[in-house]
Amino acid sequence: MLAINTKSFNELSTTELYGILQLRSEVFVVEQDCVYQDLDGKDTKALHIFGVKNKKVVAYTRVFKPGDYFKEASIGRVVVAQSERQYKYGYAIMEASIEAVKNKFNTSKIKLSAQCYLKTFYSNLGFSIVGEEYLEDGIPHIAMLNE
């Protein structure tokens, strides 16, 4: 069973933060073979949505209020551990993140920068493509908006 938590940066325990950073590194750096600066200085402004299973962080997003990342509220660093993807935790963590934006920031307009191979996943959650594809850290991305 996945237990989903929502915390500000200052509310995270060191163990939770370590688990989040470990998952992000495991997927975005190692699995996707992408050398980039994950620790970008923005985590302190973000709301952290993370799913824990068997005391391990296995799903995660970070959420920003309007104006902190994009003009709109935004969801980023969407990640699920490879061993847990068959359980559809990506949908669970995104649905919790969309709800957090609505409840904490009083808006339903959300922008994200999606890896292109995940367009269908985000479309299923109500996001639409905005603009053209672009490269971010060598990986094709597309802006998507949920209004």
Protein Blocks (a to p, Z undefined) as FASTA:
>chain_A
ZZdddddfklpcfklmmmmmmmmmmmmmmmnopacdfbgolmmmpccddddeehiafbdc
ddddehjlmmbdcdehiacdfklmmnommmmmmmmmmmmmmmmnopabdcddddfklmmm
mmmnopacehjdddeehiacdddddZZ
